Every structure is written in structure tokens, then in C-alpha cells.
């Protein structure tokens, strides 16, 4: 499920890279969650699931929608108007690093360990390499890259916040549907005010195809997987998916969007990968066990 989720989210950077050339950022985000909400409720109703009726649950959906959709989606889409989709996905790979810190502070069962702290330090170094050096050389937009990092931090808080839905016993499909529905209700008035309406006149077939892919594949189906993995494996582990996302995004960006990345970006992602392997811990504990056996 984690590998499939990484492919779906990797595709989101590609889809955004296509539609951002024709639509305003907030319009893209609003259409994304609105189409995803309609898709998920159709699936839920077809398999016999019904919307929750308590205010407490819908308020939780509202909080999740803000942290997991409205804030990060808007920041990422705007960031991609300034930087390549591959670089955006790499910066987004910092999400588990922030999650270790946030979960370690807020969750009793995901406390910070020395190995996780080492992983955080190495991962932040990787992020600093990707943001700092290209920006200093004039080859990167610092504000846009910081927007992607802010989105990653919002995702970290969302991963911790989303743990409450397991305790509520809510089906992952309903959780995903409720989240994007709440996001849609928040975004529609904001988009109407900022963009002056949902202006989709003259949008090409290619962009509409990418928008449907973004909403149905990279949002509706992806969030069902996200909440299921969150339920099974916890906040830190589900957000390790962002380590795998750049691979899909880079391949799609290079194949279809003629994007290129500098060597320094790959140095950064390797440092992030090293940090995430320490955060996960299993490889390092296995190496320690093999050494002890010898």
C-alpha cells in the first residue's frame, strides 16, 4: 500500500505541473478536492457506507481538511508555479523528518529516540542542501521552496491529528470523503474571493485529463490508502511514503514535462534517504544484530 500511495502522490506533482500552466493555484486546489469528494461519496454510497451525523466528527474532518488539504495543497500548487515538480517532490520528502519531531512531542507511542534524532539531523541537512545551495547560486526560488517545506510541516501535523479517526472507528473511505468535503467547503468562498470565481473557460483537454487524474487518483484513492496505512502503522510510518514520492515525480517530470534537476538536488535527497532510514530504524537495528552475531 505504501508503494502504491507513493506512485499516486508522485503523480500529483506531474498532474499539477500540467494544469498549473492554465489554471490559477486556488482554482486547481478547489477543483481537486471537490471532484475527489464527489468520487469518494459515490464509492461510499455504492458500498453501503453513510455520512456521519455527529458534529464532533465533522469538526474533526474540518481540522484534518485544513492541515492535510487546504494549507499544503495551496502552498505546493503555488510553489510549483515557481519551481520544477521534481524539486517540489524532493522538498516534500522532508515530511517524515517534521513528523518525527511533531509525533515525538505529541504522541506517547512515537517518542523520539537517539537514532531518530540522528535521522532528523541528517534529513534537515539534506533539505538545507537542496534549498540553500541552489538559492545562493541563483538557480532556485527560495520563497517557493520554503512554501513546499511549510506544506511538509502541515502534513506532519495532519499525520498526528489523523490518529483520532482510528479511535472514532470511522471507515477510511468515510474519513477521506469527509476530509475533502470539509476542504471544499473552506476553499470555495476563498477561491471565489481571491480568483474572482472558478474560471475554467478555454482549459484544454490535456489539462482536464490531468485534473481528473489529480482528483481521482492522487487525491480520492490516495487518501483512502493514506488513512488505512495511518490506522495500521502510525503517523511516522505512513509519511515515510514521501521518500518514495520523488522517484515517481522525477520520472514523470522528465518524461512528459522536459524538466531537469541539478546534481546538488540528488545529493540532498540521498541525505534525506539516509536520515529516513535512521528514523525508520529497522535497517540499522538489523546491521547491529548481524554485527553482534559475528
C-alpha positions in Angstrom: 0.0 0.0 0.0 2.9 2.4 0.8 4.5 1.8 -2.7 1.1 2.3 -4.4 0.5 5.5 -2.4 3.9 6.8 -3.4 3.1 6.3 -7.0 -0.3 8.1 -6.7 1.3 11.1 -4.8 4.3 11.2 -7.1 1.8 11.5 -10.0 0.2 14.5 -8.2 3.3 16.6 -8.9 3.1 15.7 -12.5 -0.6 16.4 -12.8 -0.1 19.8 -11.1 2.8 20.6 -13.5 0.3 20.2 -16.4 -2.7 22.1 -15.1 -0.7 24.9 -13.4 0.0 26.4 -16.9 -3.7 27.1 -17.5 -5.4 27.5 -14.1 -4.9 29.6 -11.0 -3.5 27.8 -8.0 -6.6 28.1 -5.7 -8.8 27.1 -8.6 -6.7 23.9 -9.0 -6.9 23.1 -5.3 -10.6 23.7 -5.1 -11.4 21.5 -8.2 -9.1 18.8 -6.9 -10.9 18.4 -3.5 -14.4 19.0 -4.9 -14.0 16.2 -7.6 -12.3 13.9 -5.1 -15.2 14.5 -2.6 -17.8 13.6 -5.3 -15.8 10.5 -6.2 -15.4 9.3 -2.7 -19.1 9.8 -1.7 -20.2 7.9 -4.8 -17.9 5.0 -3.8 -19.1 5.1 -0.2 -22.8 5.1 -1.1 -22.3 2.3 -3.6 -20.8 0.0 -0.9 -23.4 0.9 1.7 -21.5 3.5 3.8 -23.3 6.6 5.1 -22.0 10.0 6.2 -21.5 10.5 10.0 -24.2 12.6 11.7 -22.3 14.0 14.7 -20.9 17.5 14.9 -17.8 16.2 16.7 -16.8 14.1 13.7 -17.4 16.9 11.2 -15.3 19.3 13.2 -12.5 16.7 13.2 -12.9 16.5 9.4 -12.7 20.3 9.2 -9.4 20.3 11.1 -8.0 17.5 9.0 -9.0 19.2 5.8 -7.2 22.4 6.8 -4.0 20.6 7.8 -3.9 17.9 5.1 -5.5 19.6 2.1 -6.2 23.4 2.2 -2.8 24.6 3.6 -0.4 22.1 1.9 -2.2 21.9 -1.4 -2.3 25.7 -1.8 1.4 26.0 -0.8 2.5 23.2 -3.2 0.5 24.4 -6.2 1.7 27.9 -5.7 5.3 26.7 -5.2 5.1 24.7 -8.5 4.4 27.9 -10.4 7.9 28.9 -9.5 9.9 25.6 -9.3 10.0 22.2 -11.1 7.7 19.4 -10.0 10.7 17.1 -9.3 12.3 19.6 -6.9 8.9 20.2 -5.2 8.5 16.5 -4.6 12.1 16.3 -3.2 11.4 19.1 -0.7 8.1 17.4 0.2 10.2 14.4 1.2 11.2 16.3 4.4 7.7 15.5 5.7 8.7 12.4 7.8 11.5 14.5 9.4 9.0 17.0 10.7 6.6 14.2 11.7 9.3 12.6 13.9 9.5 15.8 15.9 5.8 16.6 16.0 4.8 12.9 16.8 7.6 12.6 19.3 6.2 15.6 21.2 2.5 14.9 20.9 2.2 11.1 20.8 3.1 8.8 23.6 3.7 5.7 21.4 6.0 7.5 18.9 8.6 9.0 21.1 11.9 10.4 19.8 15.0 8.1 20.1 18.7 8.9 19.6 18.6 7.1 16.3 15.5 9.2 15.2 17.3 12.4 16.3 20.3 11.5 14.2 18.0 10.8 11.3 16.3 14.2 11.8 19.7 16.0 11.8 20.9 14.3 8.6 17.5 14.8 6.9 17.5 18.5 7.7 21.0 18.7 6.3 19.6 17.3 3.1 16.8 19.8 3.0 19.3 22.6 3.6 21.5 21.4 0.8 18.6 21.4 -1.7 17.2 24.8 -0.6 20.3 26.7 0.3 22.9 26.0 -2.4 20.6 26.3 -5.5 19.1 29.5 -4.0 22.6 31.0 -3.3 23.7 30.2 -6.8 20.6 32.0 -8.2 19.1 28.7 -9.6 16.3 28.3 -7.2 13.3 30.4 -5.9 13.8 30.4 -2.1 10.3 31.6 -1.2 8.7 28.9 -3.4 10.9 26.2 -1.8 10.1 27.4 1.7 6.4 27.1 0.7 6.9 23.4 -0.1 8.7 23.0 3.3 5.8 24.7 5.1 3.4 22.3 3.3 5.5 19.4 4.6 5.2 20.7 8.2 1.4 21.0 7.8 1.4 17.3 6.6 3.3 16.3 9.7 0.7 17.9 12.0 -2.0 16.3 9.9 -0.5 12.8 10.4 -0.6 13.2 14.1 -4.1 14.8 14.1 -5.4 12.0 11.9 -4.7 9.3 14.5 -8.0 10.3 16.2 -10.1 8.8 13.4 -8.9 5.3 14.4 -10.2 5.8 17.9 -13.5 7.0 16.5 -13.8 3.8 14.5 -14.5 5.6 11.2 -14.0 3.7 7.9 -11.0 5.1 5.9 -13.3 5.9 2.9 -15.6 8.0 5.0 -12.6 9.7 6.7 -11.1 10.6 3.2 -14.5 11.7 1.9 -15.2 13.8 5.0 -11.8 15.5 4.8 -12.0 16.5 1.2 -15.6 17.6 1.6 -14.6 19.9 4.5 -11.8 21.2 2.4 -14.1 22.0 -0.4 -16.4 24.0 1.8 -13.5 26.0 3.1 -11.9 26.6 -0.3 -14.9 27.6 -2.4 -15.5 31.1 -0.8 -11.8 31.7 -0.6 -11.3 30.9 -4.3 -14.3 33.0 -5.3 -12.9 35.9 -3.5 -9.2 35.6 -4.5 -9.5 34.3 -8.0 -12.8 36.0 -8.8 -14.5 32.7 -9.5 -13.7 29.2 -10.8 -12.6 30.3 -14.3 -12.2 27.1 -16.4 -13.1 28.6 -19.8 -10.8 27.6 -22.5 -9.0 24.9 -20.5 -7.5 22.3 -22.8 -8.4 18.6 -22.8 -4.9 17.7 -21.6 -5.4 19.9 -18.5 -8.8 18.5 -17.8 -7.4 14.9 -18.1 -4.6 15.9 -15.7 -7.2 17.5 -13.3 -9.3 14.3 -13.2 -6.1 12.2 -12.6 -5.1 14.7 -9.8 -8.5 14.5 -8.1 -9.5 10.8 -8.6 -6.1 9.0 -8.4 -3.8 11.3 -6.4 -6.5 12.5 -4.0 -9.6 10.3 -3.7 -7.9 6.9 -3.9 -4.6 8.1 -2.4 -6.3 9.3 0.8 -8.2 6.1 1.3 -4.8 4.3 1.3 -3.3 7.1 3.5 -5.9 6.7 6.3 -5.7 2.9 6.1 -1.9 2.9 6.5 -2.2 5.6 9.2 -4.6 3.3 11.1 -2.2 0.3 10.7 1.2 1.8 11.1 1.1 5.2 12.7 1.9 8.8 11.7 5.7 8.5 11.3 5.5 5.3 9.1 2.7 6.5 6.8 4.6 9.7 6.0 7.8 7.7 5.1 5.9 7.4 1.8 7.3 10.9 0.8 10.7 9.3 0.5 9.4 7.2 -2.4 7.3 10.0 -4.0 10.2 11.9 -5.7 11.2 8.9 -7.8 7.8 8.9 -9.4 7.6 12.7 -9.7 11.1 12.9 -11.3 10.4 10.2 -13.8 7.1 11.7 -14.9 8.5 15.3 -14.9 11.5 14.3 -17.1 9.4 12.1 -19.4 6.5 14.5 -20.0 7.4 18.0 -18.8 11.0 18.3 -20.0 12.2 19.2 -16.5 15.8 18.8 -15.3 17.4 18.7 -11.9 20.9 19.6 -10.7 23.3 17.2 -9.1 23.0 19.1 -5.8 19.3 18.1 -5.6 20.2 14.4 -5.7 22.8 14.9 -3.0 20.1 16.4 -0.9 17.7 13.5 -1.5 20.4 11.0 -0.6 21.0 12.7 2.7 17.2 12.7 3.3 17.1 9.0 2.4 19.9 8.3 4.9 18.1 10.3 7.6 14.8 8.5 6.9 16.5 5.1 7.2 17.7 6.1 10.6 14.2 7.3 11.6 12.7 4.0 10.5 15.5 2.2 12.4 14.9 -1.3 11.1 18.0 -1.4 8.8 20.3 0.0 11.4 19.0 -2.4 14.1 19.4 -5.3 11.7 23.0 -4.3 11.0 23.7 -4.1 14.7 22.2 -7.6 15.2 24.3 -9.0 12.4 27.4 -7.5 13.9 26.6 -8.9 17.3 26.0 -12.4 15.8 29.5 -12.3 14.3 
